Every structure is written in structure tokens, then in C-alpha cells.
Amino acid sequence: MADESKEHGNESPKTVGLNIRLNPVEDSDRPVLANFTRLNGAPGMVFVDFGFLEPAALSALSRLAQSGGKIPETLTGNLAVRVALGYDTLIALHDQLAEVVAGLKAQQAAKASPAKKDVSH
């Protein structure tokens, strides 16, 4: 039996790599430190807020929680940058992040299980 997807022209789209160069505008090439993210949906797009919470405040909050103290209702940080992404760009970002995470996991697994040495005599 022939492959129906080819018969009906339903081949999956081919991914092609393209070398894209982005030129900085003003200070856009300066890295922004973020240790917090939040997503907000809107029709046709998602806003990704990258924020920074003071590490000392996070440590104090952790100690407070462990000691059974009262946790504040809000924690104030700084909005580092807000990025609006269309759904197609969000999916591409998801795929790219998945590749990076898989690579990091593979590196950790390789470090956790050192190469077996041949002990035969």
C-alpha cells in the first residue's frame, strides 16, 4: 500500500536552516539578567515578561517559609523586558528551548555516569 500522505500531497513541511544576522539597535545587544518569567496571553500573541527578583529577598522569603513565618502576599521585582510573540514564534521558541534542555540533560547524564573502564586482564 502506498503512503497516503504522499499520494494526497500531505507531506510534512521541510525545515530549512537559514543563517540570520540581527543587527543591534541602540542598547539591544546588551544582555539583560532575568531570574523570573511570566506569560500573559492575548488574542494572537503571548507576552513574555522577564523580571528580576533580588536574590536576598528570595533567600529571606525561603527562610521565612521554612520557619513557619507569615509569607507576604506580594513580592516586588523589576520588569527587565517584555517581549510580545506571535503563536508561530512562541512555538519556534519552545522547540529551540527543548533542544537546549535536551542537550543540558545529556551533558548532566554523561557527567553522572563516567565511562566504564575495561577491567579485563
N, C-alpha and C positions, 0 to 999 in steps of 0.2 A: 504494500500500500504506500503510495507517495505521501510525502509530508504535506499536509493540508495547508499549513501556514505559507509555504512557498507557492502552492497551487493557487491560492487566493490572493497572493501578493501581500500577505500579512507578516512579512519578515520583520524581526525586531530591528529598530534603528541602530545603525552602527555608530559607535563612539569614536571620534577622531580627536587626537591630541593637537592642540594649537598653541604655539608659543605666543603668549600675550604679555606685552610690556605695559605697565601702568606708570605714567609719569606723575610725580607728586605735585600737589597744588598747595601752596603756602606751607603749612607745617604738617601736611597729611602723611609724610613719610616718617614722622616721629612716632615710636611705639607708645601705646597707651596701656598702662597697667590696670588690669581688672581682676578682681577676685570674687565677683558676683555677677550673675546674669539673670535676666528676667525676660520672658517672652510675652508680648501682648498682640493678640490677633486683631485684624481689621479686615474689612472686605477687600479681598485681592492681595493682601500683604500681611506680613508679620513684622512687628517692631522688636528688635533685639536691643535691650538696654544692657550695657556693660557698665558695671559700677565698681566702686572701691570702698570697702569697709575697713576701717582701721584694725589691723591685727591685734592691737592691745585691747580694743573693745570686744573683739571676738573671743579672746582669751578670758577676759573678765566675765563675759556672758557664760562661757563654758564652766568656769569655776563657780559662778553663782548657781547655775543649774545643778551642778554636782553636789553643792552644799544644801540644796533644797530651798534656796532663796527665791524671792519673787522675781520672775522674769519680766522685763519691761515689755510693754505692748508693741513698741516700735523701736527700731534701730535706724539711725540716720547715717547714711553714707553719701558719697559723691557720685553723681552720674558722670562717668568718664566719656561715654559716647553712646548715641542711639543710632542704630542702623535699621533702615526700612528695607525689607527684602520681599520681592515677589515670590509666589509659591515655587516657581521653577528654580529660582536662585536658592531658596531655602532647601529644596531637595538636593541640589548640587552641593551645597554646603554640608548637608547631612552625610552624603556619600563620601565627601572628602574627609570629614571628621571620623567617619567609620574606618577609613583606610589608615588614618594616623593612629587611632586607638588600637586597631589590629596589629600594627607594627610595634607599638609600645608593649602590648601584651606578649608578642612573640619575643621581644628583647628580654622582658622580665622572665619568661619561661626558660629562655636559654641561660640566663644567669642563675636561675633556681636549680636547674638540673645540669651540673657540669658534665662535660663529655666523659663517657665511660672509657677507662683505660684498659688496654689489653693486658690481662694478668696471666696469660698462659706462659708456660716455661718451655 
